[in-house]
Amino acid sequence: MGRVLVACEFTGTVRDAFLRRGHDAWSCDLLPSPTPTNRHIIGDARELLDQDWDLLIVAHPPCTRLCNSGVRWLHKPPAGKSLEQMWNDLDEGAALFSDFWNAPIPRRCIENPVMHNHAKARIRNYAPPAQSVQPWQFGHGETKRTCFWLAGLAPLKPTQIVEGREQRVFRASPGPNRWAERSKFFTGIADAMADQWGDLLPIRKEAARWLSTNTLGMTDIRLCHI
């Protein structure tokens, strides 16, 4: 039973996968949880990195400026934006990734799409991703390639190869909720993380005692400065 921080997640998909297996798991995001829970912290996850975690999973960090598919905006910005804004956004995104990648936590997984070279050059101690995964390797009939940067962890092993693969999220209609649909984490991948990486975590008796005496139906916790 280890201590797990899931950063940049407000839905609780990855957090709950570890909770179901008895781990002391918390999620943290700038957005509140859509369902009541005392296991979600609203704030900047970087302020929590020094709190003795066994595992850090960054489920869906802001990646618009880092990913290869958006490199074109660094040369011709979208309407209403300037080149200076685009490059500033890139610097902020790379700094966020760097802080997670260099966090003082022994086991780390950072999820992100394929990066362009401008992003790689700005990340401290950059290393290539350890693997890329697809939802259809974990029970979901969809395609959405995601890369995992891993430290202290072995690559995930597929759990359920399925057919009938489609780009559901890519084809989603434009709208105010499209970003949330695109950022949703797949439960099959979350379960594989909890099953395959959870066994690597140390057993902390104090976490077990806390979980045995607390319920999970309370409200979000906010960092002090929020």
Rosetta silent file (secondary structure, phi, psi, omega in degrees, C-alpha in Angstrom):
SEQUENCE: MGRVLVACEFTGTVRDAFLRRGHDAWSCDLLPSPTPTNRHIIGDARELLDQDWDLLIVAHPPCTRLCNSGVRWLHKPPAGKSLEQMWNDLDEGAALFSDFWNAPIPRRCIENPVMHNHAKARIRNYAPPAQSVQPWQFGHGETKRTCFWLAGLAPLKPTQIVEGREQRVFRASPGPNRWAERSKFFTGIADAMADQWGDLLPIRKEAARWLSTNTLGMTDIRLCHI
SCORE:     score description
SCORE:     0.000 S_00000001
   1 L     0.000  104.979 -176.351    0.000    0.000    0.000 S_00000001
   2 L  -110.296  174.402  178.024    1.865    3.046   -1.264 S_00000001
   3 E   -97.768  123.751 -172.943    1.266    6.787   -1.560 S_00000001
   4 E  -124.636  128.287  173.276    0.264    7.815   -5.091 S_00000001
   5 E  -110.481  122.958  176.423   -0.129   11.327   -6.516 S_00000001
   6 E  -107.918  103.910 -175.888   -2.028   11.635   -9.800 S_00000001
   7 E   -89.664  153.458  177.794   -1.324   15.113  -11.117 S_00000001
   8 L    59.643   38.679  176.171   -3.304   16.980  -13.781 S_00000001
   9 L  -135.659  125.398  175.401   -6.365   14.767  -13.273 S_00000001
  10 L  -112.739  -15.496 -178.734   -9.773   15.980  -12.081 S_00000001
  11 L   -77.237  -26.441  179.385  -11.935   13.018  -13.175 S_00000001
  12 L    84.198   10.520 -176.381  -10.316   10.605  -10.697 S_00000001
  13 H   -61.725  -50.825 -179.369  -10.016    7.716  -13.164 S_00000001
  14 H   -72.944  -43.090  178.438   -6.408    6.829  -12.344 S_00000001
  15 H   -54.545  -47.945 -176.242   -6.718    7.816   -8.689 S_00000001
  16 H   -67.918  -30.457  177.430   -9.726    5.555   -8.164 S_00000001
  17 H   -62.131  -40.418  177.869   -7.997    2.608   -9.855 S_00000001
  18 H   -74.630  -36.808  177.645   -5.270    2.758   -7.190 S_00000001
  19 H   -60.519  -41.531 -179.237   -7.766    3.409   -4.389 S_00000001
  20 H   -62.300  -22.399  179.556   -9.704    0.268   -5.300 S_00000001
  21 L  -100.259   13.932  171.086   -6.511   -1.697   -4.785 S_00000001
  22 L    89.326   11.450 -178.903   -5.913   -0.229   -1.339 S_00000001
  23 L   -89.404  156.181  177.570   -3.367    2.511   -2.074 S_00000001
  24 E   -85.287   82.456 -170.855   -3.280    5.963   -0.500 S_00000001
  25 E  -108.032  140.870  179.372   -4.021    7.750   -3.793 S_00000001
  26 E  -135.049  145.486  171.276   -4.780   11.415   -4.436 S_00000001
  27 E  -109.346  155.890  179.439   -5.540   13.453   -7.546 S_00000001
  28 E  -146.320  133.636  179.708   -4.660   17.125   -8.030 S_00000001
  29 E  -159.124  164.562  175.113   -5.750   19.598  -10.689 S_00000001
  30 L   -73.331  -18.969  179.364   -6.667   23.248  -11.112 S_00000001
  31 L   -97.696  151.416  176.388  -10.248   22.096  -11.746 S_00000001
  32 L   -74.267  161.906  175.740  -12.590   20.617   -9.117 S_00000001
  33 L   -71.406  141.667  177.638  -13.704   17.004   -9.215 S_00000001
  34 L   -73.287  -13.203  177.966  -17.023   16.420  -11.027 S_00000001
  35 L  -128.294  148.530 -178.286  -18.100   14.098   -8.183 S_00000001
  36 L   -61.350  133.538  178.578  -17.816   14.631   -4.407 S_00000001
  37 L  -163.582  149.665  171.975  -14.606   13.213   -2.948 S_00000001
  38 L  -100.751   19.473 -177.566  -12.059   13.950   -0.224 S_00000001
  39 L  -114.821   15.122  178.811   -9.343   12.543   -2.470 S_00000001
  40 E  -124.123  131.464  179.622   -8.994   15.461   -4.882 S_00000001
  41 E  -110.116  127.335  177.938   -6.850   18.554   -4.261 S_00000001
  42 E   -92.646  118.253 -179.487   -7.536   21.745   -6.208 S_00000001
  43 L   156.736 -169.444 -179.391   -4.314   23.576   -6.941 S_00000001
  44 L   -86.113  114.819 -175.885   -0.889   23.331   -8.566 S_00000001
  45 H   -61.998  -21.218 -179.898    0.405   19.766   -8.170 S_00000001
  46 H   -64.183  -22.210  178.829    3.982   21.017   -8.211 S_00000001
  47 H   -77.678   -5.180 -178.224    3.470   22.285   -4.674 S_00000001
  48 H  -108.444   -2.761 -168.835    2.907   18.693   -3.509 S_00000001
  49 L   -66.670  -19.753 -176.938    5.912   16.989   -5.079 S_00000001
  50 L   -98.778   19.991 -174.623    8.035   17.005   -1.907 S_00000001
  51 L  -102.593   41.411  168.156    5.469   15.230    0.289 S_00000001
  52 L    59.383   53.007  176.048    6.980   11.744    0.369 S_00000001
  53 L   -88.034  153.545  174.423    5.135   10.044   -2.501 S_00000001
  54 L   -94.583  -25.080 -175.968    5.996    6.565   -3.771 S_00000001
  55 E  -149.942  133.447  173.752    4.588    7.095   -7.243 S_00000001
  56 E  -116.180  125.620  172.844    3.762   10.117   -9.407 S_00000001
  57 E  -121.165  120.184  176.853    1.477    9.750  -12.415 S_00000001
  58 E   -99.228  101.126 -165.908    0.879   12.844  -14.519 S_00000001
  59 L   -74.563  -41.223 -179.950   -2.304   11.781  -16.260 S_00000001
  60 L  -157.780   74.516 -179.883   -2.912   14.577  -18.739 S_00000001
  61 L   -69.054  156.466  175.215   -0.672   17.661  -18.442 S_00000001
  62 L   -56.022  120.567 -171.171   -1.338   20.649  -20.737 S_00000001
  63 L  -128.167    6.250 -172.809    0.339   19.523  -23.947 S_00000001
  64 L   -56.557  -42.190 -176.811   -1.030   21.766  -26.705 S_00000001
  65 L   -86.606  -16.310 -178.939    2.254   23.588  -27.275 S_00000001
  66 L   -88.617  -29.550 -170.026    4.497   20.561  -26.688 S_00000001
  67 E   -76.297  149.602 -176.023    2.888   18.041  -29.006 S_00000001
  68 H   -60.074  -32.484 -177.466    4.076   17.510  -32.545 S_00000001
  69 H   -68.570  -17.789 -178.029    0.616   18.125  -33.992 S_00000001
  70 H  -106.982    9.731 -176.247    0.653   21.732  -32.746 S_00000001
  71 H   -64.234  -24.958 -178.258    4.138   22.785  -33.855 S_00000001
  72 H   -61.185  -28.935 -177.502    2.675   24.733  -36.775 S_00000001
  73 H   -71.745  -12.515  177.104    1.299   27.356  -34.387 S_00000001
  74 H   -78.717  -10.246  179.716    4.855   28.326  -33.438 S_00000001
  75 L  -113.875  -30.369  176.922    5.314   29.670  -36.960 S_00000001
  76 L  -141.254   97.326 -173.072    1.824   30.923  -37.774 S_00000001
  77 L   -66.396  153.648  176.459   -0.287   31.580  -34.667 S_00000001
  78 L   -68.368  166.007 -178.676   -4.041   30.952  -34.624 S_00000001
  79 L   -56.028  135.188  178.302   -6.460   33.868  -34.854 S_00000001
  80 L    85.983   -0.754  179.948   -6.322   36.130  -31.826 S_00000001
  81 L  -121.555  157.217  176.622   -2.869   34.950  -30.728 S_00000001
  82 L  -111.517  162.718  176.435    0.633   36.249  -31.336 S_00000001
  83 H   -61.062  -37.749  179.325    3.858   34.371  -31.969 S_00000001
  84 H   -60.799  -40.686  177.787    5.162   35.685  -28.666 S_00000001
  85 H   -63.774  -41.390 -179.002    2.195   34.140  -26.851 S_00000001
  86 H   -62.532  -44.002 -178.721    2.737   30.812  -28.581 S_00000001
  87 H   -72.671  -33.034  174.671    6.399   30.645  -27.588 S_00000001
  88 H   -65.062  -40.931  177.025    5.630   31.782  -24.040 S_00000001
  89 H   -61.835  -38.797  178.040    3.033   29.002  -23.792 S_00000001
  90 H   -62.885  -44.559  179.556    5.666   26.554  -25.019 S_00000001
  91 H   -61.588  -41.203  179.510    8.119   27.687  -22.346 S_00000001
  92 H   -66.696  -42.166  178.646    5.463   27.301  -19.633 S_00000001
  93 H   -63.979  -40.427  178.771    4.446   23.843  -20.855 S_00000001
  94 H   -67.840  -36.536  178.429    8.066   22.680  -20.985 S_00000001
  95 H   -65.633  -40.033  178.033    8.713   24.044  -17.489 S_00000001
  96 H   -62.981  -48.459  178.740    5.692   22.149  -16.142 S_00000001
  97 H   -59.856  -42.302 -178.865    6.817   18.903  -17.775 S_00000001
  98 H   -60.872  -43.041 -179.205   10.362   19.477  -16.476 S_00000001
  99 H   -62.432  -39.464  177.496    9.188   19.929  -12.896 S_00000001
 100 H   -71.586  -43.253 -176.803    7.294   16.645  -13.006 S_00000001
 101 H   -64.188  -31.696 -178.428   10.039   14.772  -14.850 S_00000001
 102 L  -103.925   18.716 -178.291   12.657   15.881  -12.303 S_00000001
 103 L   -65.689  148.621 -179.846   10.430   15.472   -9.237 S_00000001
 104 L   -80.733   55.101 -178.468   11.987   13.905   -6.092 S_00000001
 105 L  -126.983  130.147 -170.125    9.739   10.846   -6.352 S_00000001
 106 L   -65.712  -28.283 -178.215   11.286    7.407   -7.034 S_00000001
 107 L  -126.378  124.413 -174.437    8.685    6.197   -9.555 S_00000001
 108 E  -138.124  139.936  172.621    7.266    8.547  -12.178 S_00000001
 109 E  -133.661  123.797  176.791    5.057    8.279  -15.246 S_00000001
 110 E  -119.729  123.794 -179.039    4.281   11.314  -17.387 S_00000001
 111 E   -93.239  137.059  178.037    1.743   10.995  -20.181 S_00000001
 112 E  -166.660  149.705  172.064    2.070   13.183  -23.270 S_00000001
 113 L   -67.777  177.271  177.534    1.624   12.949  -27.045 S_00000001
 114 L   -59.271  132.524 -177.363    4.671   12.836  -29.341 S_00000001
 115 E   -95.123  154.962  171.909    6.749   15.993  -28.800 S_00000001
 116 L   -90.742  169.725 -173.122    8.422   18.286  -31.319 S_00000001
 117 H   -68.140  -30.804  178.705   12.103   19.232  -31.071 S_00000001
 118 H   -62.546  -38.285  178.500   11.481   22.722  -29.694 S_00000001
 119 H   -68.779  -46.619 -178.630    9.791   21.149  -26.663 S_00000001
 120 H   -56.701  -39.346 -176.758   12.489   18.519  -26.160 S_00000001
 121 H   -68.206  -20.610 -176.332   15.202   21.199  -26.133 S_00000001
 122 H   -97.183   -5.132 -176.476   13.444   23.065  -23.296 S_00000001
 123 L   -94.245  126.997 -179.290   12.924   20.120  -20.935 S_00000001
 124 L   -66.270  130.427  178.395   15.520   19.607  -18.204 S_00000001
 125 L    56.663   41.302 -177.418   17.258   16.236  -18.426 S_00000001
 126 L   -59.300  141.672  172.980   15.066   15.232  -21.350 S_00000001
 127 L  -139.201  151.852  179.326   14.941   11.538  -22.236 S_00000001
 128 L   -64.122  156.443  176.453   12.876    9.773  -24.897 S_00000001
 129 L   -63.201  148.217 -178.633    9.576    8.185  -23.867 S_00000001
 130 L   -77.781  -27.643 -179.256    9.846    4.617  -22.640 S_00000001
 131 E  -164.127  164.528  168.660    6.803    3.420  -24.577 S_00000001
 132 E  -124.153  143.612 -177.121    3.697    4.402  -26.466 S_00000001
 133 E  -125.875  160.898  175.882    0.333    2.786  -25.797 S_00000001
 134 L  -127.839  144.908  178.258   -3.022    2.534  -27.517 S_00000001
 135 H   -55.896  -33.937 -176.874   -6.459    2.128  -25.881 S_00000001
 136 H   -69.206   -9.419  173.963   -7.117   -0.982  -27.969 S_00000001
 137 H   -82.783   -8.704 -173.772   -4.285   -2.731  -26.089 S_00000001
 138 E  -132.497   33.394  171.362   -6.268   -2.349  -22.852 S_00000001
 139 L    93.474    3.254  179.817   -9.833   -3.265  -23.750 S_00000001
 140 L  -112.712  128.585 -177.691  -11.031   -0.128  -25.582 S_00000001
 141 L   -80.972   57.029 -176.890  -11.855   -0.295  -29.288 S_00000001
 142 E  -140.539  160.822  173.612  -10.230    3.026  -30.078 S_00000001
 143 L  -115.055  129.724  174.054   -6.989    4.507  -31.375 S_00000001
 144 L  -166.481   92.229 -175.564   -5.242    7.331  -29.549 S_00000001
 145 L   -67.132  130.662  178.654   -1.476    7.010  -29.354 S_00000001
 146 E  -133.190  137.946  178.472   -0.039    8.217  -26.060 S_00000001
 147 E   -99.643  145.301  175.541    3.587    8.233  -24.931 S_00000001
 148 E  -117.081  123.898  169.523    4.747    7.445  -21.403 S_00000001
 149 E   -92.609  122.323 -171.924    7.938    8.885  -19.946 S_00000001
 150 E  -122.105  141.118  172.220    8.912    6.470  -17.178 S_00000001
 151 E  -136.828  123.630 -179.462   11.375    6.565  -14.287 S_00000001
 152 L    73.524   13.508 -178.275   11.667    3.641  -11.894 S_00000001
 153 L  -133.525  146.932  174.221    8.849    1.815  -13.709 S_00000001
 154 L   -85.835  150.981  175.743    8.672   -0.923  -16.330 S_00000001
 155 L   -56.623  147.119  177.901    6.598   -0.331  -19.491 S_00000001
 156 L   -67.561  143.909  173.915    2.984   -1.428  -19.205 S_00000001
 157 L   -96.908  134.570  177.760    2.072   -4.791  -20.667 S_00000001
 158 L   -55.954  145.178 -177.355   -1.118   -4.923  -22.785 S_00000001
 159 L  -111.615  -27.452 -177.829   -4.007   -6.548  -20.960 S_00000001
 160 E  -159.017  101.435  177.935   -6.710   -7.012  -23.604 S_00000001
 161 L   -78.980  127.881 -178.457   -6.184   -6.590  -27.358 S_00000001
 162 L  -125.428  158.989  176.264   -9.460   -5.712  -29.089 S_00000001
 163 L   -98.547 -169.606  178.590  -10.620   -5.196  -32.658 S_00000001
 164 L    66.391   44.673 -173.682  -13.021   -2.591  -34.045 S_00000001
 165 L   -84.082  135.677  178.773  -10.618    0.289  -33.575 S_00000001
 166 E  -143.573  159.055  177.513  -11.709    3.849  -34.369 S_00000001
 167 L   -93.130   69.112 -174.699  -10.542    7.402  -33.726 S_00000001
 168 L   -61.785  -48.631 -176.435  -13.586    8.357  -31.681 S_00000001
 169 L   -67.290  -40.480 -179.878  -12.056   11.307  -29.824 S_00000001
 170 L   -61.154  -34.650 -177.152  -10.337   12.687  -32.925 S_00000001
 171 L   -89.483    1.410 -178.358  -13.666   12.697  -34.777 S_00000001
 172 L   -60.644  143.851 -178.191  -15.619   14.288  -31.944 S_00000001
 173 L   -67.896  145.814  176.523  -17.645   17.336  -32.949 S_00000001
 174 L   -60.977  148.959  179.646  -16.283   20.757  -31.975 S_00000001
 175 L   168.457  172.254 -176.014  -17.837   22.227  -28.866 S_00000001
 176 L   -65.611  -20.528 -177.232  -17.167   23.547  -25.361 S_00000001
 177 L  -104.101    4.886 -176.859  -16.759   20.039  -23.905 S_00000001
 178 H   -64.240  -36.768 -179.976  -14.513   18.570  -26.594 S_00000001
 179 H   -61.292  -38.864 -178.814  -11.346   19.301  -24.575 S_00000001
 180 H   -68.293  -38.502  178.719  -12.713   17.300  -21.635 S_00000001
 181 H   -66.296  -39.110 -179.684  -13.550   14.346  -23.865 S_00000001
 182 H   -68.719  -29.697 -176.751  -10.077   14.422  -25.417 S_00000001
 183 H   -90.624   -3.858 -177.702   -8.402   14.483  -22.002 S_00000001
 184 L   -63.976  132.834 -179.076  -10.429   11.624  -20.510 S_00000001
 185 L   -86.990  142.276 -178.148   -8.194    8.796  -19.327 S_00000001
 186 L   -79.526  130.767 -175.972   -9.075    5.257  -20.376 S_00000001
 187 H   -63.144  -34.048  179.908  -10.115    3.000  -17.497 S_00000001
 188 H   -64.114  -37.444  177.776   -8.366   -0.034  -18.980 S_00000001
 189 H   -71.844  -39.899  178.053   -5.007    1.781  -18.951 S_00000001
 190 H   -61.108  -42.791  179.040   -5.648    3.087  -15.429 S_00000001
 191 H   -64.641  -38.059  178.558   -6.396   -0.454  -14.204 S_00000001
 192 H   -65.217  -39.675  176.600   -3.218   -1.752  -15.837 S_00000001
 193 H   -59.645  -48.246 -177.515   -1.197    0.942  -14.052 S_00000001
 194 H   -64.919  -38.588 -179.124   -2.723    0.036  -10.693 S_00000001
 195 H   -72.172  -46.501 -171.252   -2.239   -3.701  -11.226 S_00000001
 196 H   -86.593  -33.352 -179.747    1.265   -3.654  -12.692 S_00000001
 197 H   -96.308  -24.811 -179.193    2.825   -0.706  -10.862 S_00000001
 198 H   -62.094  -33.544 -179.579    0.908   -0.963   -7.605 S_00000001
 199 L   -68.512  -15.765 -179.159    2.730   -4.156   -6.661 S_00000001
 200 L   -83.991  -12.460 -172.308    6.043   -2.246   -6.791 S_00000001
 201 L   -83.640  146.706  178.850    5.039    0.188   -4.060 S_00000001
 202 L   -68.988  158.163  177.531    6.113   -0.202   -0.423 S_00000001
 203 L   -89.973  119.635 -179.737    3.580   -1.113    2.254 S_00000001
 204 L  -111.500  110.911 -176.159    2.861    1.872    4.487 S_00000001
 205 H   -65.956  -31.626 -179.286    0.934    0.906    7.615 S_00000001
 206 H   -67.348  -33.547  176.898    0.013    4.496    8.404 S_00000001
 207 H   -68.397  -37.987  179.062   -1.758    4.798    5.039 S_00000001
 208 H   -63.636  -41.296  178.929   -3.652    1.590    5.721 S_00000001
 209 H   -65.039  -39.846 -179.686   -4.870    2.908    9.063 S_00000001
 210 H   -62.704  -47.138 -178.269   -5.995    6.186    7.479 S_00000001
 211 H   -64.580  -31.743 -177.293   -7.976    4.437    4.753 S_00000001
 212 H   -73.088  -16.047 -175.778   -9.638    2.098    7.251 S_00000001
 213 H  -118.845    6.466 -178.285  -11.098    5.015    9.236 S_00000001
 214 L  -127.473  143.494  176.900  -12.022    7.551    6.523 S_00000001
 215 L   -93.341  170.352 -176.582  -14.763    7.611    3.910 S_00000001
 216 L  -113.619   19.115 -175.781  -14.426    8.831    0.334 S_00000001
 217 L  -108.284   33.584 -177.649  -17.651   10.822   -0.003 S_00000001
 218 L  -105.666 -172.303 -175.425  -16.496   14.257    1.106 S_00000001
 219 L   -91.912  170.210 -179.987  -15.635   17.454   -0.767 S_00000001
 220 L   -62.773  157.174  174.229  -12.465   18.549   -2.512 S_00000001
 221 E  -107.878  137.396  179.268   -9.458   19.892   -0.620 S_00000001
 222 E  -109.012  143.022  171.932   -7.878   23.143   -1.762 S_00000001
 223 L   -64.722  152.801 -169.447   -4.258   24.166   -1.443 S_00000001
 224 L   -58.390  -33.778 -174.555   -3.877   27.017    1.007 S_00000001
 225 L   -83.255   -8.212 -178.184   -3.142   29.708   -1.575 S_00000001
 226 L   -78.449    0.000    0.000   -6.189   28.919   -3.734 S_00000001
